[in-house]
Every structure is written in C-alpha cells, then in structure tokens.
C-alpha cells in the first residue's frame, strides 16, 4: 500500500497472517509488526494505522517529530476524572427525569448510555490533549459528558446543569447559541456537525494562505502559531448519513488538512446492534477518500492479557465474538464472560489459568478495556496522528453505557438508571446527596485533579471566541449596476455587483469567499472567479485546458492559495455546510469572511437541513437561490422552485429578499454585507431569491432615494399608491412585476400596486408587532371595501396572509403544482399568474362584491329577511 504503515500486535504469527489476508495487506511475521513505505518507523501497540489512498497525493506536512509524552503520571487522575464526568453526566439526566418536577407530565429524555461511551475520549481530549485553537463538534448524544467536563473546568455552572433540558439550562445537544459554555460547533442533526469540522479546517486554510493567521486570544498576547485541528466526535451509526460521505468526497478533492474524525464504534444504534464488520466498510469509506485510519481496538490491559500464556486463545475469542453477544455479555458481567469463554475454548489449560487469574469484577474490567476506553492507547494514537496534518479517522472501539449498570444492553439508548441504581452508584463513588454535585468530591487526589484541570492546554486562555471584526462596506457597491436602461435580470445584477467588487481594492472584496456546487458559471459568479481565482489548499495549479494550443475559454480555472472561490461538487449540503463554517470565521479564527454561495433555487430544499444548521449556529453568510420559479421556463419542473419562499420566511436568523429590479439587488447585497457583521438579533444571514428573467428597469435613482431604500429593506413599497377610490390592490413579488404592472394599467386608477421585496420581513414583523408593523402601515390607507390580489412565481401561501393584516378580502395567485417545460407566456398562463389572470381575479372579486351589494340592497329595500337568509 503506497505510503502506508500498519501497526498490529496480535499474539501469534498465524493469527496475524489470518488478519492480514482478510485486510489484503502484505504478510510478515513478528510480535510488533510495522509495515511502512515512507516516513519514520513508528510502533504503537494495539493501534493499527492504514494510510489513506489518493490518486495524486500532495506531500504531507510534518509538524513535529518529538516522541509522545508519558501519560503514566496523570493516568490515575485522568481515570478518576473520567469516572467523575460519567457520574455528573448521568446525574444531570437523572435529575431532569426523576427528581425535577415535570409540570407537563412529559418525559424529559437524555442519553446516559450514549454519553458514557465517549467519556474516556472526551476526557482525554479536553483535559489533556486539546489546544485552544482546536475545535470540536461533539456528537449530539455525548452532550451531557461535554457539559460535565466544562463544569469541571469552571466553564459551566451548577444551575444550568440542574436545568438540563429546561428553559435556560443545558441544551439536549451542544449549541453555540443556546448553551453557556463555548461550544465550537453545534450538533444535533447528526452528520452535519461532523461535516462542519471539515469545512472549518478548509476555512482556516483559506485564511492562512492569504496571510490571515489567527489573532491573539482576547485578554492575552498569545496567538496560536500552528493551525487548529478540527475534530468531529461521531457515532458509528451517524456515518450512515449521506452528507458525511458527500463531505468526505469533497475533503479528498479539496485536500483538506488538520481534520480528525473520532468514531464512537460502540456497535449500537438507537434501535439495534450494528451489522458485523461495519468497521471494514467505515475504514474503506475513509481511506478511499484519502484519509488515514487509526483503529483503537484493544486497551493496554487487554494487550497485556494477550501476551500471557493463553492470550492467543483470548485474542481469537475476542475477535470471533459477534457484536450482539459481546454487548449482551458486557451487560451480564464477569461470571457470564467466564462461562461463555470456557464453553467455547476447550482443552487449553493456559486459557483456563488465564481466566482464573481474574476475579469476576476484574474480568468484566478486562473485557471492557477496549481501545476507546484506554487513556494510554488514545493519547498515544493522538500524538502519533498529530505528527502530520493529514486527515485522520480514529475508529475507537467503545461500550455503550460504559461504567454504568446498563452498559452493553441493546435497549440502553433510551433507558435511564433507576433511582436505586443511582443510589448504589453514588455510594460506590463515596458520595452522598449533599456533595454529589461537587466537582472534585469523592476523589482520591482532589488537588491533583484540580491541578490537571487547571493546566489543561485548552483551559489556558480566558476565552476562545475572538472579538468581532468590522469591515467597511462601500455606500455604492457597484455604480454601474441599476438604473434605467436595457432589460436585465436580478441574477445578472448579482453577477454585476460581484464583478465590480472583484476589481475593487476595498477590504470587503478581499474578504469575500464564493462557492457553488458546480453551478458557478450558470449563477453568474464567473466574472468574480475569473478575476479573483479559484482557491486550493495545496500547490498552485494552472488552467491546463487553456494552455492547450488552439482552444479558448471564457472561464479561468487557475488555482492558488490566493483564490477566493471554492468550487464544490454537486452536493448542495456541502455548500450550505461550507457557508455555515466559513460564516463563523470571525469568532473561530479572528478574521471576518463574507461567504456567498449560489445554487439553483429548487435545490435549497435539498440543502434545507444544512441551511437550518448554519442559521441555528447564527453563522453569517449570503445564500443566492437562482434561477427560481417557473420563470426558468424551458428547464421543466425538476428545476423550477415553488416552496422556497416559505422555507426562507420560516428560517430564523436569516432574512429572505426577492427583488424585482437590479438596483434592489445592489441595495439588498449592501444591506446583507452589513447584516452579516451586525451583532445580536439585528444581524444574521441573507437569502436572495433571484431569476434569469430579464425585465424593464424603473426610471429612478434608488441610490439617492433613502426613503425608498428604507421601504425596500423593510419588505415592501407602493409602486402606485392607494386612494379613497381604490377598489383593488395588486400585491406582487419578484419576476412577475411586468404582469402586475400590465394588469394595473388595464384596470386603471381604481387599482393600487404594491411590490413586496421581503415577505419574510413583512410577515414576521406583522406577527410580532401587529398594527405597528410595516405591513399594517402599508395597508393603512387602503379602503376597507377594497380587495387584494396577491401574485408571485411561488406558492400563493407566501402572500395570502395580507388579507388578515387589516381585514381585506384576498385572492392569492401563485404556483401550486409542479412545473413543466414551456416558455414564460405559456407557463404563466397555465399556472394563472399572467396579467390576464390577475385582471380576471380582480374582476371576479368585483363582480362578487357587486352581486353581494345588490342582494343586500334588495333585502334592505324590502325590509324583509327571507327564510334561511343571514345578514
């Protein structure tokens, strides 16, 4: 295997040959075997290393060569703190479910077992290995252990712990915005936090290759010199999420560095035991994408047992035991292990003697001493991997429910320890109800534990959140964009703004990061990319296509570290996860970026989970969905969006705009850049829903009209204001502006025309502020008997709520069925959003009102209400 080194420690050469044949590795004999083709020889007992394969591997950058530090001095203290963190995690969940009053009678929930399986790894990371610049996405179900460790480090308080899963308390899953301690990356929707670490590593590389190294930590003069490691703690079942594989594929293409995945290989999912030999598929999945894979299967105690007489049979039995049986025996305990192994291994006096040398309690501890629960094995593996900046996956064998009475049970995902079990556990730890929450109570060496926690490298700075950086935003982003003239589209205007910025020497232009999932040219990013270049984390690469004689291209795909565009494959989740990670660059790395991602608008739905993930973290980015709607007429229903306006309007921490004109696009982008760096609830991300439909531009100078600018950014403005004689109001958004105008002109002065630029801002403002809202203000002068007709190239529900603002009758027009191919004229007519459909809606409403008025007048004239008639 090219550039491979595999370290294995079995107890016999024949067993080694069997293992190597299965893994298709070269066979050699010996106790501690190292296979290597490059690099220095390294042996780590119990750790197997498989180098990632890559078609054209770039050189790995060696960071340091010193031997790993000894961990024996801290070992007993680390083990005590591991037990303490496991206890606090279980206690937090127990308190929420069995002690705290449930006012609504609902189960609170929590994950005692899933937290316990990662307690050793997390304790090793946070109390021994992590540096301040390292960032971790903790798997969702290990959140309680993460908070327990933060509590030990003085970065979480008791009140929050006791309010686990209650308002204002510790969140069920680590949250950047809802939790007290410094959560690096939120997790919860499995798979997304893992992918975020990959794109966070790419983001730091993007910054460093432009000379933007991290600033000093706030309150100190210390700035990290080495890049941080972006570490994902993931469950084995979490790797079934498709976005994880999409991300791994991108990590290979972009040659991401300094990214670790630590896989909690406890072989249990929520419902069942994992399939046998899943580790082989996991290893292949990572290696085929250029990752090194380090497997931590055996702990030091287990390895010591393998080396003793009878150890060969023990090693063979452990490796032959299927996952279900291993889990069940773990739950049953030492005597069950002994009976099962003696029944399976016959005629071996050494094996029987080996088992007899352990008490039942010791045998249970031995069989639980897997690699993911052995500090020596874990820390040695971390030190080995840290010698390089290569992407590395650790398959850490663990036990779900480790250290708790439920350990190994298939059903333990949703189980809690009973009050009796908690009492027994508390007594075994030397605690009582008075001191059970105290961080260092019951420890054999409390002073040593405090000293280790206080000297943990990650705990050496007061905060790991960088101060906000404010970038100047020019008043006019692109003077040539907007204003009266030839027809243009909002997508062209977007590309025009970026094109002018690409020529600018403004700092804003230098901090823009663009990205697209293989739609750069079709979403008008090309002018920016041609001038600013494509980013690569490795060596500069020329545009090889253009170097061929006799061919030309309008695109420049030369790559370098100075490039500002990241070209992604066709995976929209990767785009939104990249935007989410890059949008945190200010807090994570001390330098603000303005990430802009483009994709075809219908595929916002495909990336919706990742979009929500980014906004949930309050990441700051600009998403551009274009082209949108059935206005992309010839492309057919698969490329025509319907419900994306509702998706945008219902996503917190993001504002959705749908402009009709070029000058509005420029204004919204300027506002968006300002919003991206505005702190608190006034800031957030921006979603622009654009179109390729080219329409006439209005005769106006928006750049000078500050009042109109304000109206546009609030969500809407009058194109033709209402009067006392107004009978209808046409309310439109986006690409259907020509149809709305044409309908208004045909119907005459009795019809007012209102353009909506942000249904998101209008509806959320109205829901919050009622009559004080901008929507209410806009409709204030509309006569009560006037009727509203709303129309847009999207679902009619987006604007139908206008009738409730001041009690007007409303007829919503929009697209309610999947689109199809055609031209705009045919499709607008077919789906009822053309000028004639708007006119007919107004006239039908008018006729209905006329008939009702006539009926009422007849009744009043007769002064009689007929049978069954209601006034």
N, C-alpha and C positions, 0 to 999 in steps of 0.2 A: 504494500500500500504506500503510495507516494507520500512522503513527509509524515509518516506515521510512527508512533511509538506506543506500544501497548504493554502495559504492566499488569501481570496477573500473578497471583500467589495461590495456586492450588496445593494440595498435599501430596500429589503424585504425578509422575510424568504421564501415566496412561490417562488420568483424568484430564490433564492439560491437553493431550492430543485430542481427546473427545471434544472438549470445549472449542478448541481451535478449528476443528473440522466443521463444527456447526457454524462458527463465525467466519469460515473461509479465510483464515489467517495462516501464515506460514507456521509450521510446526517445529518447535525446538524443545529441548529437554532442560530441566533445571528447576530449582526451587523458586527463585525470584527471577522471572524472565522479563527481559526488556527487548522489544523489537523497535529498531529505530533506523531511519534512513537519513535523517538530518537533525541537527541540534545536539545539545549535550545529553548524555545518558542520565535518566532520572528514574529512580525506583521508589515507588510508594506502595508499600504492602497493602493489599486489599483494595487498591484503586486501579481500575482498568481505564486506559485512555485510548480513544480512537480518534485519529486526526480527521478533520473534515476534508472531503474531496472537492476540488474545484477545477473547472476546465483550464482556466488561465490564472492561477493563483498569484496575487501580488505578494510581495515579501511581507512577512510578519515582523513587526517592530518589537524588538526585545526591550523590555522596560528595565529589568534589573536581574542580577544573577545571584544575589546573596542567598544562602540556604535559608529554609523556613525557620522561624524562631521556635524554640522549645515551648510546648504548651503544658508540660507536666506541672510547673509551678502553680498555674492557675486552675488546674484541672478540677480539683475538689471544690473550689469556689464556684467555678462555672457550673458544675453539676448541681450544686446547691441552688444556684440562681435559676437554673433550668426548672428544678422542682418547684421553686417559689413562683416562677412565671406561670407554670402549668396550673398551680393552685389558684392564683389570682384570676386567671382566665376562667377556670371552672367556677370559682366563687362568684364572679361577676355575672355569669349566665345563671347560676343557681339563684342568686339574689333577685334577678329580674323575673324569674319564672315561679319561684317557690316562696319567696319572702315578701317582696314588694306587693302591695295591694293591686289587683287587677280590676280597675274600675269598670272596664267594658267586658270583662269575662273572657277576653281573647288570649290565646296562647301567645306568649312573647317571643319565644324561639331563641335560637343561638346554636352554636356548633362547638360543643365541648370536645368531641372526638376529632373533628377536622382541625381544630386549633392545636390539639395535643400532638398530632403527627408532625407538625413543623416546629415544635417548641425547641428542639435541640439546634436546628439550623438557624432559627431566628435569634436564639440566644448567642450562638457563635458569631453571627453577623453583627448584631447591634452592640454586644458587649466586648467584642474582641477584634473584629476584622474591618468593619466599615469605616471609611474616612468621611469627613464632612462633605466632600464633593461627590461621593457615591449616592446614587438614588435607587430607591427600591419600590417596586409595585408588589405589595403583599397580597397574596391570594385572598379573595374575599372572606373565605371561611376561617382564615387564620387571624382575622382582625382582633379578636379578644386577646390573643397572645401578644400581638404587636402593641396593644394598649397597655397590657400588663408590664411589658418591658419599658415602655415610655414612662409609666408610673414609677418603676424602679429608678429610672434615670432622672426623675424630678420634672418630667415634661408632660405629665398628666396628673389630674387631681382626683381625690377620693370621691368628691361629689359627682363628678362625671362618670366615674366607674360605677357608682351605685345607681346612676340613672341610665345604665346601659339600655339601649333601645327605647328610651323615654325622651320626651321633648327636651332638647338642650343637652342631652347626655351623649355618651359614646354611641356612635352610629353602628349599625349592624355590620357594615363593610367600610373599610378605611376611606375617608372622604376629605379631600383638600379643603372644601368649603364649609363642611358641617362639623368637623371634628376640631378639638382643641389643639392636639399636638401637630407638629409639622409633618403632614402626610405628603410625601413626594408626588405620588400619582394615585388618583382614586382608583378603586377597583369595585366590582360588584356585578357588572355584566361580564361574565367570565370570558377570557380571551383578550379583551380589549386592553386591560392593564399590561398584560404581557407584551402585546404589540407596541404599546406606548413606550416601553423601555427601548425598543429597537430604534424608534424614530427620535427618541430623546438623545440617544447616542449619536445618531446622524445629525441632529441639530447642533450638538456641541462641536462635532467635527466641522460642520458648515461655518460656525462662528470662528473656531480656532484657525481655520485655513485662511481666514480674512484678517487675521491678527487680533481677533477679539477674544482674548483669553479672559477667564472669569476675574471679576474684581475681588477686592478684599472682602472678607465676610463682615457684615455690618457690626460695628463696635470693636473691630480689630484691625490690625495692619497686615493680617495674614491672608494671602491669596493662594488658592490651590495652583500648584505648578503642573502636576500631571492631570490628564483628563479623568473625569469620574467614570466609575463603572456603573452602567445602567443595568440593574438586576431585577429580574422577574421571578417571583416565587409563584409557581403554578402547580395546580393539581394535575395528576396524571389524566383524569377524565377531561380536564379543561382543554387538553390538546386536541380533543375531538372538534373543537370549534374551527370552522373553516377559515376564519380570519387569521388564525395562528399560522396555518400553512401559507396563506397568501403573504403574510408578513415575512416568514422565513424565506420564501422565494425572493422577495424584494431585498432582504438582507444580503443575499448572495449577489444579486445584480448590482447593488449599490456598495458592496464590500464594506458593510458596517463593521466598526470596531468597538471594543470595550463594552460588549453586551453579553450578559450572562443570563441563562435561564436555569433556575434550580427547580427541578421537577420533584414534587412530593409523590414518590412512587409507593403509595400505601396500598395500591391494587384494589381499592374500593371506590366506587362511585356512590351517588346518592342512593340508588336502588339496588345495586348488585356488586358482586365481586368482578373485577376486571378480567378480561379474556387472558388466557395463558400466553406467555411470551410477548405480551404487549411491549415490553422493553425493547425487543428487537425491532419492531416497527417504529417506535419512538426514535431509537438510535439512527435507523436508516433515514427517517424523515429529516433529522437534523444534519446528518453527515452529507446527504445528497445536496444540501444547501450550503455546504462549506463550513459547517460548524464542527469544532472539536467536541467530542462527547466523553465525559468522565463519569464512569459508573461507580457509585459507592454502595456496594452490596453488603460487605462484611465489616463489622466493627473489630476493634483490637482484641476484645475478649474472645470473640468467635474465631478470629485468626489464630489466637494462642491455642484454643482448643483443637483446631485443625492440625496444628503442628505436633500434638501429643500422640502417643500410641492410641489407635482407634479413631484418630482425627480424620483419616481418609474416608472411613465409613460415614462419619458425621457430615463431612463436606458433601459426600454423594447424596446422603439422605436430604440435606437441606435443599440441594439443587433439584432433586427429583420431586420434592413435595409441591403439590399444586397450591394455587393461591387460596382456594376455599378451605382446604384442610389446614394450611398454615394459619389462616385467620381464626378458624374455629379452635385450634389448639392454643393459640395465643389467648383467646378468651377463657378457655378452660383452666389453663395453668400448668405448673410444673409436673404434677403427677400424670396428667394427660399426655404431656410430651414424652415422659419416660415410657409409659405403656405403649404409645404408638411406635416409638423408635425401636424398642425391644421386640415388638411384634414383627417389625419389618426387617430388622437386621439380625440374622441368626448365625450361630456358630462363630462368634467373634468375642473372645474373652477380653481383648483390648477395648473393644467398643463398650462392653458391659462395665468394665472397670472405669472407663472414662465417664460414663453416665453416673456411676455410683459415687464418683468423687464430688458430685454436685448435689446439694440439697434440693428439694423441690423449688424453693424460693430462688436459689442460685441458678437452677436450670431454666426457670422462667426468665431470669435476667439475661442469661446467656443467649437464649433464642430471640430475645427482644433486642439484642445488641447488633442490630443491622447498621450498615454504614451511615444512614441518615440520623442515627441516634448515638453516634460516637464522635465526641469532640475532636479527638486526635485525627481521626480519618477525615472529618470535614475540614478542619483547619489546614491540614497538610494538602488536601486537594485544592483548597482556595489559594494557598500560597503557590502551589505548582502552576495553577492557571494564571495567576497574577503576574507571572514572569513574561507573559506575552499580552498583546492587546487583541488577540484573536477572539472571535465569538466562541463562547463555550457553553455547552449544556451539561448540567450535572443531573444524572439520574440517581436520586438519593432514595434508597430503599428505606421505608419507614413503616410504622404501625399506626393505623388509625385508632385514636383513643389512647395513645402511648401514655403509660403511667397511671391510667385510670381504670376502675373496675370494668368498664365497658370495652376495653381495648380488644380489637380484633373482631368484635361481633359485627355480623353483616348489617344489622339494623341500626348501628350506633350513630348514623348521620343525624337522625332526628331525635335521638334519645338524650335524656338528662340523667345525671346521677340523682338518686333519691336523697331525701334529707338524711336518712340513716347512713347511706354511703358517704355523704359529705361529712357527717359527724365522725365517722371512722377515719376518713382521710385526714380531717383536721387533727384528730388525736394522734395519728401516726406521725404527723409533722410537728408535734409538740406545740400546737396552737390551741387557743380557746376562743370563745366568741368575742372576748374583749380585745384581743390583739390579732385576730385573723386577717384584718386588712392592712396591718402594718408592714411596710416593705421588707424589713430585714428581721422581723420577729421569728424566733424558732431556728435560726441558722446557727451552725456550729461556730462560724467565724464571721460574725456580722461586720466587724471592722474591715476585714479583708474583702468582704463582699462590697461594702461601700466604696472602698478604695478602687476595686476593679471597675465598678460602675462609673466612678468619677473620672477615672483615667481612660475610659473607653475613647478611642480616637474620634468617633463621631460626636462625642459629648464635649469636645474641646473648644467649641465655638458657641457663643450665646444664641445664635440663630443661623439657620442655613437658608433663609429666604432673603434674597438680595433686594435692596431698595429699588423703588420704581425709577426708571429712566424715562425722561420726557424728550421726545423728538419733535423738532419744529415741523409743522405742516404748512406748506405754502397756501396762501389765500386762493390762488388760482392754480390748480394742479396742471392744467393743460390749456393755455389761452386759445389754441386753435380749435378746440372741441366745443361744440354747442353754438347756438345762434342760428338765425335764419339762413337758408341756403338749400342745397340739394337734399334729396331724401337720404336718410341714413337710418340705421337700426341702433338699438341700445347696445347690442353686442359689439358693433363696430365702434361705438363711442367708448365702451370699456377698453377695447384694444388701443384706441387712440390716446386715451389718458395714460395708459402704461407706456405707450410708445414715446410720448413726450417726456414722461418721467425718466425713461431709460437714458435720455440724452442730458438729463439734468445733473448738476453737481450737488443737489440737495442731499443731506444725510438720509432723508426719507427714502430716496431712490436706492441708496446703498443698503438699506435695511429691509428691502422688500425681498421676500422669498416666494417664488411662484412654483406651483406644482400642478400636475394634471395626470390623470390615468390614461395616457396615450391619446389625448384629445387636445394637445397643445395647439396645433395648427387650426383645428376646427372650432376653437373657442377664442380665437384672436389673441393668443398670447405670443404669437410668433415675433412680432416686432420687438417686444421686450427681450425675448430669448435671444434673438439674433444679435442684439447689441450687448446684452449683459452676460450671455453664455450659459452653458449647462454645467451644473456642479458635479464634481466627482470627488470622492474621498481619497482616491489614490493618485497615480501619476496622471499628468495632463495627457489628453488623447485628442489628436486632430480629427477633423471631419473627413474620414477616409473616403467617403463617397465622392466628395467634391475634389479630392486630389486626383481622381481619375481623369485623364485627358478626354476631351470631347463631350463631357457631361456638365450640366449646371443644375443648380437647385436654388430655390428661394429660401431655403432653410439653412441655418448654421448650427450644426450639432457638435461643434468642438467642445471638449470638456476640460475643465480645470478646477482647481480649488477656489478660484475667484468667481466661478459661475454662480448665478443666483437662481437658476431654475432646476428643480428636481423632477426628472421625468420618471413617472411610475408606470408600472404595467396596468393592465385593465383590471383593476381591483379597487373599487370605489371606497371600500372600508379602509384600505391603506391610505388613500388620500385624506380622509377625514381624521384618521389616527395621526398621520403626519401633521396635519394642521393643529390638532389638539396638543401634540407635544411641542411643536415649534411655537405655538401660541403661549407657551409657558416659559419661553426662553428668558424673559426678563427676570422672573423670580428664581429660576433654576440656575442661570448662568450669568446674570447681571447685565445682559445686553438685550435690548428690545428688538424683536423682529416683527415685521408686518407680513404674516403668511397670507397668501392669496391662492386659493385653489379653485380650479374650474372643472366642471363636469357637465354632461348633458343633464338637463333638469329632471327628466323622469328617473334618473338613477340616484337622485337624492334619497329616494325611498330605499334603494339598495344599501345605502350608507347611513340610514337613519339611526341605527344603534350607535355607531361611532360618532355621529353628529351630536346625539344627546350626551354621549360620554364626554366629549370635549366641552360642551356647554355646561354640563354638571360640574366640571372642574373649574368653570369660569375661565377657560382658556380664551385667548383673544385671536381671532382670525377672520378673514373675509372669504365667504363661500359664494361662488358665482355659478348659478344654475342656468345654463344656456346651451342651445336654444330651448325654449319652453313651449308647452301647449300644442294645440293642433295647428298653430301658425307654422310649425315645422311640417308643412302640409305633405310634401312628397314622401317623407320618411315613414309614414304609417304609424299605426297605434303603438308599436313597440318602442318608439322614440318620441311619443307625444305624452306630456305630463298632464295630469288632471288635478290630483290632490295635494301637490306640493305647497300651494299657498297655505293650506290648513296645517301642514306639517310645520312650516315656518312660523305661523302665527301662534302655534301651541307649544313652541320650544322656548323655555325660559333662558335668560342670559343671552339672547340673540334677538336682533331686530331684523325683520324682513321688509325689504323695499321692492316694489315693482314699478320702475319708471316707464314712462311712455316716450320720453324725449332725451336727446343727447345731453342737453345742459343739466337735466335732472340726474343723469348718471354721474356726471362730474361732481355735482353737489353732494350726492349720496356717498361717493367714494371719499371725498374730503371729510365729510362727517364720519364716515366709517373709520378712517385712519385716526381721527380724534377720539372716537369712541373706544377703539382698541386699546388706547393708553389712558383712558379715564378710569380712576379707581372706583371701587364700590359698585353699587347698583346702577349708577348712571352710565357705567361702562359695560362692555360686553362685545360679543361677536356680531357680525353683519352678514346677512344673506341677500344677495341681489338676484332677482328672477328676471332674466333678460330674454331677448328674442332676436332672431335674424331678420325679422320683417322690417323692411325699410319704409318709413313714412315721412310725410312733410313735417318740417320743423316749425314751431311757432315763431312769430315775429315779436321777439322780446330780447331784452338784455338781462338775463337772470343774474348775472354776476353783480349787477348794480342794484338789484331789487331785493333788499334784505328782508322786507316784509314777506314777499312771496317765498323766499328761501325758507323762512321760518314756517310758513304754512306747509310747504312741501315736506319738510322734515318732521312736522307733527303728524303727517299722514294724509293730508288732502287739501284741495283748494278749489275755489269756484272758477270754472272757465267761463260760464255765463251765470251771473248771479240771479237769485230768485227775486220776484216782486210780489205785490199783493195779488196780481193776476196770474201767478204761476199755478198751473194745473198738474204739471208733471215735472219730475226731476229725473234725469238720466244720470246714474252714478256708474262710472266705468273705471277700469284699471288696465294699464299696460297696453298691449298690442292692438286692442280693439278701439283705440282712440279715433281713427278715421270713421269707423262705423257709428260710434256715438255722436260724433260731430255732424255727420251726414244726417242722422235721424233727427237731431235737434234742429238743424236748418230746415228740414222738410216740415217739421211740426210747427215751427215758428216761435214767436216770443213768449208763448204760454208755457214753454218748456225751458227749464234751467238745466245747466250742465255742470256736474261735479266730478272732478278727477280725484281718484284715490291713489295715493302714492305709497301708502303703507297701511294696509288693512290690519296688520299686526298692531301697530301703534294705536290706531283708532279704536279697535275693539277692546284691547287691554286697558287703554286709558278710560274708555267708557265704562267697562266693568268695574273699574276701581273708583272713578270719580263722578259717574252719573252725569248730572246736569252741568257739572263744572268741566266736563271733558271737551276735547276739541270736536268730537263728532256732534255733541249736543250744540255746541256753538255754531257749527256749520249749518245745522238744520233749523236753527232758531227762527230765522225769518221765512221759512217755508210755510205757506198757509196750511192749516190743519187738514183741509179737504184735498190737498194736492196728493198725488200718488207717486210712488217711487218705482223706477225700473232700474235694476242693477244688472250689469253685464260685464263679463270678463272671459278671457280664454283660460278657464279653470273651473273648478267646481262652484256651482252657484251659491252653496252654503257660505262661501268666503265673504260675500257681501250681503247676504239675505237678512242679517241681523239689523241692518239700518232701519227697518220698519219699526223696531222696538225702541229706538232712541227717543222719538217724540210721538209715537203712536200713529205713524202713517201706514197706509196700505202699501204693500210692496209686491212687485212681481220680479223674482230673481231669474236671470238668464245666465246660462253657462253650459259647460260640458259635463254630462252625467254618464256618458257611455264611452267605451274605449274608442280611440280614434282609428283612422284608416287613411290610406293614401289618397291624394287628390290635390287640387290647388286650393288656395285660400278662399276663393269665391265659392267653390262648391262646398267645401267643408264648413265654412261659416254659415252658409245657408242650411246645410244638412243638420247642423247641431244647434241652429237657432240663435246665433249670436251676430248675424249680419245686420246692416242698417234696417232692412225691411222687417226683420224680426223684432227689432227694438220699436219701430214705428207701430207695428201691429200690437205689440204688448201695451203701448200707451193707449192706442185707440180702443182696444178691447176693454181696458180698465175704464176708459172714459165712457164707453157705452154702458158698461155695468153700473157705473155711478149714475149715468143719466136715467137708466131704467129704474134704479132704486129711488132716485129723487122723484120720478114720475109716480111711482107706486105710493110713496109716502104722501105726496101732494093729493093724490086721489083719495087716500084714506082720510086725510085731514079735511078735505072738502066735504066728504060725505059724513064726517064726524062719527064714523062707524068703523069699528074694527071687526072684520069678518071672522067667522069661526076658524079657529086654528091659527089665526094670524097673530104674530107677535110684533109689537112695536119695538 
